[in-house]
Amino acid sequence: MKRTSNPLKPLLVSQPTDKLFEQPPLGVDADTLALDVRRYFALFLGRYKHSRGRSTHYPYQATVLAIRDRLNERLNNTRHAYEVAGAKHAYYLSLEFLMGRTLNNALLNLGLGEETEQALRTLGFDLDELIDTEADAGLGNGGLGRLAACFLDSCATLQLPVMGYGIRYEYGMFRQHIENGQQVEEPDHWLRNGNPWELEKPEHTRRIQYYGRTVHQSGPDGRLRVAWVDSHDVLAVPYDTPIPGYWNNTVNVLRLWKAAATDEFDLDEFNAGSYTESVAAKNAAENITMVLYPNDASENGKELRLRQQYFLASASLQDILARWEDQHGKDFSRFAELNCFQLNDTHPSCAVPELMRLLIDEHDQSWETAWDIVTRTMAYTNHTLLPEALEKWSVRLFGQLLPRLLEIVYEINARFLTEVARRWPGDNARLARMSLIEEGPEPQIRMAYLAIVGSFSVNGVAELHSRLLQQGLFRDFHELWPWKFNNKTNGVTQRRWLASANPLQSQLITETIGDGWITRLDELRKLAPLADDPAFRARWAAVKRANKERLAELVRKDCQVEFNPDAMFDVQVKRIHEYKRQLLNVLHVVHLYIRIKQGEIGTFTPRCVLIGGKAAPGYFMAKRIITFVCKVAEVVNGDPTVRDRLKLAFLPDYRVSAMEIIAPGSDLSEQISTAGKEASGTGNMKFMMNGAVTIGTLDGANIEIREEVGDENFFLFGLTAREVEDARNGYNPDAIIAADPDLKRVMELIESGHFNQFQPGLFDPIIKAIRSPHDPWLVAADFRSYIDAQDRAAETYRDQDRWTRMSILNTAASGKFSTDRTMEEYNADIWKLPKVAPTPMQQLGGQVSNCCI
Ligand SMILES: *Cc1c(COP(=O)(O)O)cnc(C)c1O
């Protein structure tokens, strides 16, 4: 195929001069903001005043555009500061960024909430209403994608030169409806009404190659040259979203790539007269970034997914190398000193062979120099121990799609295995175990091993997880390179998950201990003594009550179930997966239902149980579990004898903006995964920060949460990770069920068809799974201990003073779980970036800004 240069290249303007930064900054007072919003509304968007009554769409757009100006101004200013400092950069490569909504967060971080609210009021608009019209940017499945979003917020707040790279999916995570207890997926066309936050940067378009073949020939210098020819090429067009730090003038960038067809024709097809077919074929190129794969914690091996992964890796690396060349020419001697790549799971791990290819084939570096650069710049984060989630690509498929990359992977493997053989002579079993290629009828590339071999740092996401990685999954690699392995316990950003999601609790905290916690979450410790102050407890309880009313309203609207805020709000929201054990939760609800029906209610704590989450569309058991929740809910909520004592609701379409209402309104946080299976969890941290008490297993970050808050403020149950491993042998759930009268009657009621009156056999797969001696999730094994912990929680809740005390102590102890701490650790141990403060806006001339330090 003919390769032409990017036609957009000539549009590239010269670097902005410092003149640009000598302009006085835009005003940030309410009057100036109002003027700008009005100008965008009337002139840029061309709307007349009567459009106002029609919808919130145009006022929302006009507001975002006015705020975006302030962000872009600070963004340019920040880039300038990084450039002047010649600062090292880190790049967070991730197939997922689960950003949620942007407006409220941007206003919080810019410090423009009040001014904007006032400006809009003078124009007759309501800010809260506009905030609610924004669609979630759902470009992620769950924890891994949300983590990437929290990381960006913290990096900007810490003034770290970090840039996010991802994919601009046309369709994000599907929207979930429930019809007759079944999940129905609906495409999420989140860009339908435009995305006013992003800026397209066509001048930075990159070209991505697929298919074709390689040609090996000696160059003029006698060195072997490899050309990748006859490839089918696709363009990658970047879209930039500003990422503001909290009150610090810093604005970093998230760059998302969209696929576009080249303007070239397939001449053969054209000559054959299939002009229209050849134009239509361009669709195939644009399909690459059409949709996010909705599998959480399981790989699917589809070719389109590999195309997405390579697309992200190649476009991002080319982008970074092009910027390097602009600044440093062809000298790569300091590249490793000034750049670092963090791989969010193995999804972007094509970056290892791709950086080799770009350095060797496109930038004339030797293998040795290129490998030195790769292994000094790549860092890999593992997110799961579940074997079904470990990515492998068939060598055949990989070699067809990315022929040059396969050659490089083979060469990396050959050199790596030589090193292993030198260290353990004659240990062929070890060679086979550690090889990047898993042999068999269909040989596979082990992407996690590729990432480890190519990286100088390998981290897990909670203490337990990192330890299990070193002792289990990556044991051989840990033996070879112990220094590569480290832990970085996850976190969440308190700006979104406390300051913005829970204004009432935030206000109370700030009135009490000041607002330092917004950037130093440890300061929440100062709340601990107030847990013993009855007046403070009363205010804390009043806030929780108001947040429960807000959550009850969401449940009323989305589930048509009435939650009474006097009851304990017991909440489990997360992806639906067997290892997360939503089933165990439902078994407890059935147990309470039976108790009520049997009149065993001498002391009974009223409960509202909320379960929410999406099932991967191809995950049969997860979907059946949703149906189970819905059907048990119908029976329980429809039974007049149960009344307000027990409610169960399945919340459809769990997403970031829903969690912003859920976490503040929860009393009890369900973190009940089988020990050793949840790498970290981050939902657990959001709940804790918002004053929910955890009922949980010794899994992931639960262990560290319990360490921080103390055993007396945490409802612990269940087998440990080691006990789980041991329990596998001779596990006999039938015997456990027979020996436990509570579990026995729960199973018998389910088996009687009580919850599936007109659909016989509907829950047989669930019953079978629980009764199977091969149940990997050990639901029956943990039932008794779980019920006992729930009873302790219920008893504690009856003493409202005691519960409120625990709630305060949970928030007070949540300081460790800020991504500010997590990012400081990544930076201290892996990235080693300088913090660079841009020139404060008000020093750039003219007007004094009232928003920034
Ligand atoms: C935090 C979050 C998650 C992760 O929750 P876990 O309980 O850690 O699995 C998933 N989805 C959304 C929308 C979230 O906000």
The ligand as a Tripos MOL2 file, in Angstrom:
@<TRIPOS>MOLECULE
LIG
   15    15     1     0     0
SMALL
NO_CHARGES

@<TRIPOS>ATOM
      1 C1        -15.4320    2.4530   42.6130 C.3       1 LIG1
      2 C2        -16.2030    1.8810   41.5100 C.ar      1 LIG1
      3 C3        -16.0240    0.5410   41.1470 C.ar      1 LIG1
      4 C4        -15.0990   -0.3970   41.8980 C.3       1 LIG1
      5 O1        -15.8250   -0.9820   42.9530 O.3       1 LIG1
      6 P1        -15.2980   -2.2930   43.7080 P.3       1 LIG1
      7 O2        -16.2490   -2.4430   44.8360 O.co2     1 LIG1
      8 O3        -13.9160   -1.9690   44.1810 O.co2     1 LIG1
      9 O4        -15.3420   -3.4110   42.7430 O.co2     1 LIG1
     10 C5        -16.7680    0.0430   40.1030 C.ar      1 LIG1
     11 N1        -17.6440    0.8180   39.4250 N.ar      1 LIG1
     12 C6        -17.8500    2.1060   39.7560 C.ar      1 LIG1
     13 C7        -18.8490    2.9070   38.9870 C.3       1 LIG1
     14 C8        -17.1370    2.6890   40.8010 C.ar      1 LIG1
     15 O5        -17.3360    3.9800   41.1030 O.3       1 LIG1
@<TRIPOS>BOND
     1     1     2 1
     2     2     3 ar
     3     2    14 ar
     4     3     4 1
     5     3    10 ar
     6     4     5 1
     7     5     6 1
     8     6     7 2
     9     6     8 1
    10     6     9 1
    11    10    11 ar
    12    11    12 ar
    13    12    13 1
    14    12    14 ar
    15    14    15 1
@<TRIPOS>SUBSTRUCTURE
     1 LIG1         1 GROUP 0 **** ****
